[in-house]
Amino acid sequence: MSGTLVLAGGGKMGGALLAGWLNKGMGGADIIVVEPDSKTASAISEKHGVAVVETVGDLDADLTPETVVFAVKPQSMDDVAPAYGGYAGPDTVFLSIAAGRTITYFEDKLGPEAAIVRAMPNAPAAVGRGITVAAANGQVTGQQKSRCDGLLGTVGDVAWIDDEGLMDAVTAVSGSGPAYVFLLAESLAEAGREAGLPVELSDQLARATVAGAGELLHQSGDSATRLRENVASPGGTTAAALEVLMGGDGWQALMAKAVAAAVKRSRELAG
């Protein structure tokens, strides 16, 4: 992970990646953040001690970054990406984490000679427990792919796919997925309150249960199905609850509809 890296966007995900790079030993002198929001820029500079500029035009004219990471919202990319077209060529790889923005989109904005990696990380990257799926175009060299793998790997697991068409489903399952889990915690806490638990205790139980179950799933060699079966004794309380949750209009049907809606939106963002 040596060489100059330009991070376009220092928001939540960009900030999580930046923290991961620095925590894994990347030198702050090798990183320049482009962040137009003055409040965010000041926070980044104070917290991480890296150089921050307002626009790409503020970068040194003779700079040739090895990596440019796009970490801005997809809706802002039309205004952001073209400004980096001068870096397109064999010496620079562009790594995007913008949902819905395809490799073809970036080739149109940056030029056909641009080496582009499209990636989808998720929110647990903020605590080093994320997962990212990535795809590369034909201009990306093995060394550049390895570099991007190393950068993404600082915040969790990395998987590569050859079929970029899978990225919409990846976004719907893992990119958006943490929100589904947080909603589960919210819903479980609310159900506990309706069952008579005090508010603080119900929130504590729901939070610890969801977090602990996730850690058990992470550490266990058993499948999610086996772990569920281990908890549910025949004729017991868990089995009674699962009969509702696994009914015809239960979680599986709702989750399928939710993921389908997210896939549809991801395709709409791609244009």
C-alpha positions as CSV (number, residue, x, y, z in Angstrom):
1,M,0.0,0.0,0.0
2,S,2.8,2.4,-0.8
3,G,2.7,5.4,-3.0
4,T,0.4,8.4,-3.1
5,L,-3.3,7.7,-2.6
6,V,-6.0,10.3,-3.3
7,L,-9.3,9.8,-1.3
8,A,-12.1,11.7,-2.9
9,G,-14.7,12.0,-0.1
10,G,-14.1,11.9,3.6
11,G,-17.6,10.9,4.8
12,K,-18.6,7.9,6.8
13,M,-17.3,5.2,4.5
14,G,-14.4,7.2,3.2
15,G,-13.5,7.9,6.8
16,A,-13.8,4.2,7.8
17,L,-11.4,3.3,5.0
18,L,-9.0,6.0,5.9
19,A,-8.9,4.8,9.5
20,G,-8.3,1.3,8.4
21,W,-5.4,2.2,6.2
22,L,-3.7,4.2,8.9
23,N,-4.4,1.5,11.5
24,K,-2.7,-1.1,9.3
25,G,0.4,1.0,9.0
26,M,0.0,3.1,5.8
27,G,1.8,6.4,6.2
28,G,-0.3,9.4,6.5
29,A,2.1,11.3,4.2
30,D,1.1,9.0,1.4
31,I,-2.6,10.0,1.6
32,I,-4.4,13.2,0.4
33,V,-8.1,13.6,1.0
34,V,-10.2,15.8,-1.2
35,E,-13.1,17.0,0.8
36,P,-15.1,20.2,0.0
37,D,-17.0,20.3,3.3
38,S,-14.9,22.4,5.6
39,K,-16.3,20.9,8.8
40,T,-15.6,17.4,7.6
41,A,-12.2,18.4,6.3
42,S,-11.1,19.9,9.6
43,A,-12.2,16.9,11.5
44,I,-10.2,14.6,9.2
45,S,-7.1,16.7,9.5
46,E,-7.3,16.9,13.3
47,K,-8.1,13.3,13.8
48,H,-5.8,11.6,11.3
49,G,-3.1,14.2,10.5
50,V,-3.3,13.7,6.8
51,A,-3.3,16.4,4.1
52,V,-6.8,17.6,3.1
53,V,-7.7,19.9,0.1
54,E,-11.0,21.3,-1.0
55,T,-11.0,20.3,-4.7
56,V,-8.9,18.2,-7.1
57,G,-7.7,21.4,-8.6
58,D,-5.8,22.1,-5.3
59,L,-3.6,19.0,-5.8
60,D,0.0,19.5,-7.1
61,A,0.0,19.8,-10.9
62,D,2.8,17.1,-11.1
63,L,1.0,14.6,-8.9
64,T,0.5,11.1,-10.3
65,P,-1.3,9.1,-7.6
66,E,-1.0,5.3,-7.7
67,T,-4.6,5.1,-6.5
68,V,-7.7,7.3,-6.6
69,V,-10.5,6.2,-4.3
70,F,-14.0,7.6,-5.0
71,A,-16.0,7.6,-1.8
72,V,-18.6,10.2,-2.6
73,K,-22.4,9.6,-2.9
74,P,-23.5,8.2,-6.3
75,Q,-25.7,11.2,-6.9
76,S,-22.5,13.4,-6.7
77,M,-20.4,11.4,-9.0
78,D,-21.3,13.2,-12.2
79,D,-19.7,16.3,-10.8
80,V,-16.7,14.6,-9.1
81,A,-15.4,11.8,-11.4
82,P,-14.6,13.8,-14.6
83,A,-12.3,16.1,-12.7
84,Y,-9.9,13.2,-12.2
85,G,-9.7,12.2,-15.9
86,G,-6.2,13.6,-16.2
87,Y,-4.9,10.8,-14.1
88,A,-6.3,8.1,-16.4
89,G,-3.6,5.8,-17.6
90,P,-1.4,2.9,-16.7
91,D,0.1,4.5,-13.6
92,T,-3.2,5.0,-11.7
93,V,-6.0,2.7,-10.6
94,F,-9.4,4.2,-9.7
95,L,-11.3,2.4,-6.9
96,S,-14.9,3.3,-6.5
97,I,-17.2,2.4,-3.6
98,A,-20.3,4.3,-5.1
99,A,-23.4,2.1,-5.2
100,G,-24.9,1.7,-8.6
101,R,-22.1,3.3,-10.5
102,T,-20.8,0.8,-13.1
103,I,-17.4,0.3,-14.6
104,T,-18.8,1.5,-17.9
105,Y,-20.0,4.6,-16.2
106,F,-16.4,5.4,-15.0
107,E,-15.0,4.5,-18.4
108,D,-17.3,7.1,-19.9
109,K,-16.3,9.7,-17.4
110,L,-12.6,9.0,-17.2
111,G,-11.8,7.5,-20.6
112,P,-11.4,3.9,-21.9
113,E,-7.8,3.8,-20.8
114,A,-8.7,4.1,-17.1
115,A,-8.0,1.2,-14.8
116,I,-11.1,0.9,-12.7
117,V,-12.2,-1.3,-9.8
118,R,-15.8,-1.1,-8.6
119,A,-16.3,-2.2,-5.0
120,M,-19.1,-2.4,-2.5
121,P,-18.1,-2.4,1.2
122,N,-20.6,-2.2,4.0
123,A,-21.1,-0.4,7.3
124,P,-19.2,-2.8,9.6
125,A,-16.1,-1.6,7.9
126,A,-16.1,1.1,10.5
127,V,-15.1,-1.5,13.1
128,G,-12.9,-3.6,10.8
129,R,-15.6,-6.3,10.3
130,G,-17.0,-5.3,6.9
131,I,-17.1,-7.3,3.7
132,T,-16.4,-5.9,0.3
133,V,-17.1,-7.3,-3.1
134,A,-15.0,-6.0,-6.1
135,A,-14.8,-6.2,-9.8
136,A,-12.2,-4.9,-12.2
137,N,-12.0,-3.8,-15.8
138,G,-9.5,-5.1,-18.3
139,Q,-7.1,-2.2,-17.7
140,V,-6.4,-3.2,-14.1
141,T,-3.1,-5.0,-13.7
142,G,-2.4,-7.8,-11.3
143,Q,-0.4,-5.4,-9.1
144,Q,-3.2,-2.8,-9.1
145,K,-5.7,-5.5,-8.2
146,S,-3.5,-6.6,-5.3
147,R,-3.1,-3.0,-4.2
148,C,-6.9,-2.5,-4.1
149,D,-7.4,-5.8,-2.3
150,G,-4.9,-4.7,0.3
151,L,-6.7,-1.3,0.8
152,L,-10.1,-2.9,1.0
153,G,-8.8,-5.7,3.2
154,T,-7.9,-3.3,6.0
155,V,-11.6,-3.0,7.0
156,G,-12.7,-6.6,6.6
157,D,-13.0,-9.5,4.1
158,V,-12.8,-9.1,0.3
159,A,-14.3,-11.1,-2.4
160,W,-13.7,-10.6,-6.2
161,I,-16.2,-11.4,-8.9
162,D,-15.8,-11.6,-12.7
163,D,-19.4,-10.9,-13.5
164,E,-20.1,-7.2,-12.6
165,G,-23.8,-7.9,-13.1
166,L,-23.9,-9.5,-9.7
167,M,-23.0,-6.2,-8.0
168,D,-26.7,-5.1,-7.8
169,A,-27.5,-8.2,-5.7
170,V,-24.3,-7.8,-3.7
171,T,-25.4,-4.2,-2.9
172,A,-28.8,-5.4,-1.8
173,V,-27.5,-8.2,0.4
174,S,-24.3,-6.9,2.0
175,G,-24.2,-3.2,1.2
176,S,-27.7,-2.6,2.5
177,G,-27.8,-5.6,4.8
178,P,-26.5,-4.0,8.0
179,A,-29.6,-1.8,8.0
180,Y,-31.8,-4.9,8.0
181,V,-30.0,-6.2,11.1
182,F,-30.3,-2.8,12.8
183,L,-34.0,-2.9,12.1
184,L,-34.2,-6.4,13.6
185,A,-32.7,-5.0,16.8
186,E,-35.1,-2.1,16.8
187,S,-38.1,-4.4,16.2
188,L,-37.0,-6.9,18.9
189,A,-36.6,-4.1,21.4
190,E,-40.1,-2.7,20.5
191,A,-41.6,-6.2,20.8
192,G,-40.0,-6.6,24.2
193,R,-41.5,-3.3,25.4
194,E,-44.9,-4.4,24.2
195,A,-44.4,-7.6,26.1
196,G,-44.0,-5.6,29.3
197,L,-40.2,-5.1,29.6
198,P,-38.9,-1.7,30.8
199,V,-37.6,0.4,27.9
200,E,-33.9,0.4,28.9
201,L,-33.8,-3.4,29.7
202,S,-35.6,-4.2,26.4
203,D,-33.1,-2.1,24.4
204,Q,-30.2,-3.7,26.3
205,L,-31.5,-7.2,25.7
206,A,-32.2,-6.6,22.0
207,R,-28.8,-5.0,21.3
208,A,-26.8,-7.6,23.2
209,T,-28.7,-10.5,21.6
210,V,-28.3,-9.3,18.0
211,A,-24.6,-8.5,18.5
212,G,-23.9,-11.7,20.4
213,A,-25.7,-13.9,17.8
214,G,-23.8,-12.2,15.1
215,E,-20.5,-12.9,16.8
216,L,-21.5,-16.5,17.4
217,L,-22.3,-16.9,13.7
218,H,-18.9,-15.3,12.9
219,Q,-16.9,-17.6,15.1
220,S,-18.9,-20.8,14.7
221,G,-18.2,-23.3,12.0
222,D,-21.9,-24.2,11.8
223,S,-24.3,-22.8,9.3
224,A,-27.0,-20.3,10.2
225,T,-29.5,-23.0,9.8
226,R,-27.8,-25.3,12.2
227,L,-27.3,-22.5,14.8
228,R,-31.0,-21.7,14.6
229,E,-32.0,-25.3,15.0
230,N,-29.7,-25.6,18.1
231,V,-31.6,-22.8,19.8
232,A,-35.1,-24.1,19.0
233,S,-36.2,-27.0,21.1
234,P,-39.2,-28.9,19.7
235,G,-42.4,-27.6,21.3
236,G,-40.5,-24.8,23.1
237,T,-40.8,-21.0,23.2
238,T,-38.4,-20.4,20.3
239,A,-40.2,-22.9,18.1
240,A,-43.5,-21.1,18.8
241,A,-41.9,-17.8,17.7
242,L,-40.2,-19.3,14.6
243,E,-43.6,-20.8,13.5
244,V,-44.7,-17.2,13.1
245,L,-41.5,-15.8,11.6
246,M,-41.1,-18.6,9.1
247,G,-44.7,-18.6,8.0
248,G,-45.8,-17.9,4.4
249,D,-45.9,-14.2,5.0
250,G,-42.9,-14.2,7.4
251,W,-39.3,-13.1,7.2
252,Q,-38.3,-15.0,4.1
253,A,-41.0,-13.5,2.0
254,L,-40.4,-10.0,3.4
255,M,-36.6,-10.3,3.0
256,A,-37.0,-11.5,-0.6
257,K,-39.2,-8.5,-1.4
258,A,-36.8,-6.1,0.4
259,V,-33.7,-7.4,-1.4
260,A,-35.6,-7.2,-4.8
261,A,-36.5,-3.6,-4.1
262,A,-32.8,-2.8,-3.3
263,V,-31.6,-4.5,-6.4
264,K,-34.1,-2.5,-8.5
265,R,-32.9,0.8,-6.9
266,S,-29.3,-0.1,-7.5
267,R,-30.1,-0.7,-11.2
268,E,-31.9,2.6,-11.4
269,L,-28.8,4.4,-9.9
270,A,-26.7,2.8,-12.7
271,G,-29.0,4.6,-15.2
